[in-house]
Amino acid sequence: MKKVVLVLLGAIALMLTPNGLKAQSSVETKKANSDYKPAFEGQTRISAVVTKMPYEGKMLTAALKRPWGIAAMPNGKFLVTEKGGTMKIVSATGEVGEAINGVPAVASEGQGGLLGICLDPNFSKNRMVYWAFSEPLDNGNLTSVAKGKLSADEKSLEGVTVIYRATPAYKGNLHFGGRVLFAKDGTLFLSTGERSDMETRPQAQDLNSGLGKIIHITTEGKPAKGNPFAGDAKARPELYSYGHRNVQGIALHPGTGDLWETEFGPRGGDEINRVLPGKNYGWPTITYGIEYRGDKIGDAIQQKAGMEQPVYYWDPVISPSGITFHDGRDMAEWKNNLFISALSGMHICRIVIENNKVVGEERLLSGENQRFRDITQGTDGALYAVTDQGRLYRVGKK
């Protein structure tokens, strides 16, 4: 197995950041796509940091087929979704099992397919699995959430039920969002995209649409209690936040319990947001990106009253997909740091956060030339990341 030893000594000219970390100039050296200015200091191109503890990145397997989501199982194995519609179990040493039976059909064209996955907090007892997928319908497709019970022999899913559909359906193959995550109270968060096209883009601002939203539901697919738009006849009761473009990363901060997300910008404008209930995150009214063809988006504004600023943004983009926070096991230096799977950036991005502000950024495994799709923390405390090219990496203490 290929092993990449990543011991960084920080022997370059360094300066001291407020949190005591050693830092240098930003990790980003490329020119921005626009001349937009950040709303506050540190909102983009923060000082680089380097990990002082010795760690390594180890490829465990390259036998997966376009993996999209990964969830750590209590027994040390991993449940992995593959975009084409298969779900597999991978051992802690990289052995890939056969496809699990019972997974419903997916619309795998474009960015669609079998997407994010999470396990019930009581999985050891009830063996329940929840996942997002792009569901094919007669009038198009949409982001849906299903659940099923993993059989004792780990070969099939039983009692599979679709519990939620982010309507309206649309005949397109882009921006499905697709991450699912358990809240601490046993409810579920789902991220959706606004389906990319100019026709659907405004629905990110529409409170009567499931597109471009963070959704908050029960395990039965009903609106969670206490949602911000409950009782509003003009809004869907399952909505938690809105104004999102394409959220492929959601995670809970282990210290504060806050929900954080990452979402794709167009050319420039990838974002990190701390998600608060009922808040509007601006897309497509405000953005730090431009259209792919080079022209401005809407009125080309980056700030507007009533719309949240991203905690952090990138220009040029890194294409942030799955994310996870590190709880400090295995690598104490990484405690409460956010780790982001970067697709076009081809690295794992480490973000240091203090008082809800980004104070440092580091790029890990950039020499692997992989499109990192999702990342999670295993039962052993190490990070495990999958790539579009079919690899599974373990990143942790050497």
C-alpha positions in Angstrom: 0.0 0.0 0.0 1.2 3.4 -0.9 2.1 5.6 2.1 2.6 9.3 2.1 4.5 10.6 5.1 3.5 14.1 5.9 5.7 15.6 8.6 5.8 19.3 8.2 8.4 21.2 10.2 7.5 24.8 9.4 11.1 25.8 8.7 10.1 28.7 6.6 9.8 32.3 7.7 6.9 32.3 10.1 4.9 34.7 12.1 2.7 34.1 15.2 -1.1 34.2 14.9 -3.4 35.3 17.7 -4.1 31.7 18.7 -0.4 30.8 19.1 -0.2 28.8 15.9 2.8 29.3 13.7 1.7 30.8 10.4 2.9 32.1 7.0 1.3 33.9 4.1 -1.9 32.4 2.6 -1.9 29.0 1.1 -3.6 30.5 -2.0 -1.2 32.1 -4.5 -3.4 32.3 -7.6 -5.1 35.4 -8.8 -8.7 35.9 -7.8 -11.4 35.8 -10.5 -12.9 39.1 -9.4 -11.9 42.3 -7.7 -14.5 41.9 -5.0 -13.4 42.9 -1.5 -14.1 40.9 1.7 -16.6 42.3 4.2 -14.1 41.9 7.1 -10.5 41.0 7.7 -9.8 37.3 7.6 -12.8 36.4 5.5 -10.6 35.0 2.7 -6.9 34.2 2.2 -6.2 33.8 5.8 -2.6 33.0 7.0 -1.4 29.5 6.4 -0.7 27.2 9.3 1.3 24.0 9.5 0.7 20.9 11.6 3.5 20.4 14.1 2.6 16.9 15.3 3.9 14.1 13.0 1.1 12.5 10.9 0.7 10.4 7.8 -1.7 9.9 5.0 -2.1 6.3 4.0 -4.0 5.0 1.0 -6.0 1.9 2.1 -7.6 1.0 -1.2 -8.2 2.2 -4.8 -10.9 -0.3 -5.5 -14.0 1.9 -4.9 -16.0 3.3 -7.9 -16.7 7.0 -7.6 -17.4 7.0 -3.8 -19.5 9.9 -2.6 -20.3 9.4 1.0 -18.6 7.7 4.0 -19.9 6.9 7.5 -17.9 5.3 10.3 -19.5 2.1 11.8 -19.1 1.2 15.5 -17.1 -1.9 14.6 -14.4 0.1 12.9 -15.7 -0.5 9.3 -17.1 2.1 7.0 -20.3 2.3 5.0 -19.6 3.9 1.6 -21.9 5.1 -1.1 -20.8 5.0 -4.7 -22.3 7.6 -7.1 -23.6 5.0 -9.6 -26.0 3.6 -7.0 -24.1 1.0 -4.9 -23.4 0.9 -1.2 -20.5 -1.1 0.2 -18.8 -1.8 3.4 -15.0 -1.3 3.7 -12.9 -2.7 6.4 -10.5 -0.6 8.5 -7.6 -2.0 6.4 -9.2 -1.3 3.1 -11.0 -4.5 2.0 -14.0 -3.6 -0.1 -17.2 -5.8 0.3 -19.8 -6.6 -2.3 -22.6 -4.2 -3.1 -25.4 -4.2 -0.5 -28.8 -5.3 -1.8 -31.9 -3.1 -1.4 -30.7 0.3 -2.5 -33.3 2.1 -4.6 -32.6 3.3 -8.1 -30.8 6.6 -8.5 -30.6 9.2 -11.3 -26.8 9.1 -11.7 -26.4 11.4 -14.7 -24.3 14.5 -14.2 -23.9 15.3 -10.5 -26.7 13.0 -9.4 -26.5 9.5 -7.8 -26.2 7.9 -4.5 -25.0 10.7 -2.2 -24.5 11.4 1.5 -24.9 8.8 4.2 -25.2 8.7 8.0 -25.9 6.1 10.7 -28.6 6.4 13.4 -26.9 7.4 16.7 -28.4 4.1 18.1 -27.1 2.1 15.1 -25.5 -0.5 17.4 -29.0 -1.4 18.6 -31.3 -0.6 15.7 -28.9 -0.8 12.7 -30.7 2.0 10.9 -29.0 3.8 8.0 -30.1 7.1 6.3 -28.9 8.3 2.9 -29.6 11.0 0.3 -29.9 10.3 -3.4 -31.1 11.9 -6.6 -34.4 10.1 -7.2 -35.7 9.6 -10.8 -39.4 10.6 -11.2 -41.7 10.8 -14.2 -41.5 14.6 -14.2 -37.7 14.9 -13.5 -35.6 14.2 -10.5 -34.9 15.5 -7.0 -33.0 15.1 -3.8 -34.6 12.5 -1.5 -33.8 10.9 1.8 -34.3 7.2 2.4 -33.8 4.9 5.4 -33.3 1.2 5.9 -32.1 -1.4 8.4 -28.8 -3.0 7.6 -29.1 -6.8 8.0 -27.1 -8.6 10.6 -25.0 -10.2 7.8 -24.3 -6.7 6.4 -25.5 -7.9 2.9 -28.8 -6.0 2.5 -31.0 -3.1 3.6 -34.4 -4.1 4.9 -37.6 -2.1 5.0 -36.3 0.7 2.8 -38.5 3.8 2.8 -38.2 7.2 1.2 -39.0 9.6 4.0 -38.5 13.0 2.4 -38.4 14.5 -1.1 -37.1 18.1 -1.7 -39.7 19.2 -4.2 -40.2 20.5 -6.8 -38.7 17.9 -9.2 -36.7 19.3 -12.1 -35.4 17.8 -15.4 -31.7 18.5 -14.7 -28.6 16.8 -13.5 -26.8 19.4 -11.4 -26.7 20.8 -7.8 -28.4 18.1 -5.7 -26.6 19.0 -2.5 -27.1 15.7 -0.8 -25.5 15.5 2.7 -27.4 14.1 5.6 -26.5 14.5 9.3 -28.0 13.7 12.6 -28.5 16.5 15.1 -27.9 15.9 18.7 -31.6 15.5 19.4 -32.0 12.7 17.0 -33.5 14.7 14.1 -31.9 15.0 10.7 -30.4 17.8 8.6 -30.4 17.5 4.8 -28.6 19.9 2.4 -30.1 20.6 -1.1 -28.9 22.5 -4.1 -30.8 25.0 -6.3 -30.3 22.8 -9.3 -27.9 25.2 -11.0 -30.0 26.5 -14.0 -31.1 30.1 -14.3 -34.7 28.8 -14.2 -34.4 27.2 -10.8 -31.7 29.5 -9.2 -34.3 32.0 -7.8 -35.8 29.1 -5.8 -32.9 29.4 -3.3 -34.7 32.5 -2.0 -38.2 30.9 -2.2 -39.5 29.8 1.1 -42.1 27.6 -0.6 -39.4 25.5 -2.3 -37.1 22.7 -1.1 -34.3 23.8 -3.4 -31.2 25.6 -2.1 -32.0 24.9 1.5 -30.9 23.2 4.7 -33.8 21.0 5.7 -34.6 19.9 9.3 -36.8 16.8 9.6 -37.5 13.9 11.9 -36.5 10.3 11.1 -40.0 9.9 9.7 -39.5 12.8 7.3 -41.8 15.3 9.1 -40.7 18.9 10.0 -38.7 19.0 13.2 -40.1 20.7 16.2 -39.0 24.3 16.7 -38.1 25.0 13.0 -37.9 28.7 12.3 -40.8 28.8 9.8 -43.3 26.7 11.6 -46.7 28.4 11.5 -45.7 30.6 8.5 -48.3 29.9 5.8 -46.0 31.2 3.1 -43.0 28.9 4.0 -42.4 25.2 4.3 -42.2 24.1 7.9 -39.2 21.8 7.3 -36.9 24.6 6.2 -34.0 25.5 8.5 -32.1 28.0 6.4 -32.2 29.3 2.8 -30.3 31.2 0.1 -27.8 28.3 -0.5 -26.3 27.4 -3.9 -25.1 23.8 -3.6 -24.3 22.6 -0.1 -22.2 19.4 -0.1 -20.8 19.7 3.4 -22.6 19.8 6.8 -21.1 19.1 10.2 -21.7 19.8 13.9 -18.9 21.7 15.8 -17.9 19.3 18.7 -17.4 22.1 21.1 -20.4 24.4 20.5 -22.8 22.0 18.8 -23.4 24.6 16.0 -24.2 23.5 12.5 -21.6 24.5 9.9 -21.7 24.0 6.1 -19.6 24.4 3.0 -21.1 25.3 -0.4 -19.9 25.7 -3.9 -19.7 29.1 -5.5 -19.5 29.5 -9.3 -16.1 31.0 -10.4 -15.0 32.1 -7.0 -17.2 32.4 -3.9 -17.0 28.9 -2.3 -18.2 29.5 1.2 -18.0 28.3 4.8 -21.1 29.3 6.8 -22.2 28.8 10.4 -25.8 28.0 9.9 -28.4 29.7 12.1 -32.1 28.8 12.0 -34.2 31.0 9.7 -31.2 32.9 8.2 -30.8 33.8 4.6 -27.4 33.0 3.2 -27.8 35.2 0.1 -27.6 33.2 -3.1 -28.1 34.3 -5.8 -28.6 37.9 -4.6 -25.1 38.3 -3.0 -22.0 36.3 -3.9 -18.2 36.6 -4.1 -18.2 34.6 -7.4 -18.9 35.4 -11.0 -20.6 33.4 -13.7 -18.5 30.6 -15.3 -18.5 32.6 -18.6 -16.9 35.5 -16.8 -19.8 38.0 -16.3 -21.2 39.3 -13.1 -24.1 37.7 -11.2 -27.2 39.7 -10.7 -26.4 43.2 -9.4 -22.8 42.1 -8.6 -23.2 42.9 -4.9 -21.5 41.1 -2.0 -23.4 42.5 0.9 -27.1 43.2 1.6 -29.1 43.8 4.8 -30.9 40.7 6.0 -28.4 38.4 4.3 -25.6 36.5 6.1 -22.0 36.9 5.3 -19.9 33.7 4.9 -17.5 33.1 7.7 -14.9 32.4 5.0 -14.8 32.2 1.2 -12.3 31.2 -1.5 -11.5 32.8 -4.8 -10.4 30.9 -6.9 -12.5 27.9 -5.7 -11.4 24.7 -4.1 -14.8 23.0 -4.7 -15.6 22.0 -1.1 -17.5 18.7 -0.7 -17.9 16.6 2.4 -16.7 18.0 5.8 -16.0 16.9 9.3 -14.8 18.4 12.6 -12.0 16.7 14.4 -12.6 16.0 18.1 -8.9 15.9 19.1 -8.5 12.2 19.5 -5.4 10.9 17.7 -4.3 14.5 16.9 -4.8 16.9 19.8 -3.5 19.7 17.7 -6.5 19.3 15.3 -9.1 19.5 18.0 -12.2 21.4 16.8 -10.5 22.0 13.4 -12.7 21.7 10.3 -11.6 19.4 7.6 -12.9 19.8 4.0 -12.8 17.5 1.0 -11.6 19.7 -1.9 -12.5 18.5 -5.4 -10.9 20.9 -7.9 -8.5 21.9 -5.1 -7.3 18.3 -4.9 -6.4 18.4 -1.2 -7.9 18.0 2.2 -8.3 21.5 3.6 -7.7 22.1 7.3 -9.4 25.1 8.8 -8.6 26.5 12.3 -11.6 28.3 13.8 -11.6 30.4 17.0 -14.7 32.3 18.2 -16.5 31.5 14.9 -13.7 33.1 12.9 -11.2 31.4 10.6 -7.6 32.0 11.9 -5.6 29.5 9.8 -5.7 27.3 6.7 -3.6 24.3 5.7 -3.6 22.0 2.7 -3.1 18.3 3.3 -2.4 15.4 0.8 -2.1 17.9 -2.1 0.6 15.8 -3.7 -1.9 12.9 -4.2 -3.7 14.7 -7.1 -7.0 13.3 -6.0 -10.5 14.9 -6.0 -11.4 14.4 -2.4 -15.2 13.9 -2.1 -16.0 13.1 1.5 -14.3 12.8 4.9 -15.2 11.5 8.4 -13.5 10.6 11.7 -13.2 7.0 12.4 -13.6 5.2 15.7 -9.8 5.2 16.1 -9.7 9.0 16.0 -8.1 9.2 12.5 -9.6 10.9 9.5 -10.8 8.8 6.6 -11.4 10.4 3.2 -12.7 9.0 -0.2 -11.9 10.4 -3.6 -13.7 10.5 -7.0 -10.9 8.3 -8.4 -11.9 5.5 -6.0 -9.4 5.8 -3.2 -9.8 5.6 0.6 -7.2 7.3 2.7 -6.5 7.2 6.4 -5.0 10.5 7.8 -3.8 10.5 11.3 -1.1 10.3 13.9 2.1 8.7 12.6 
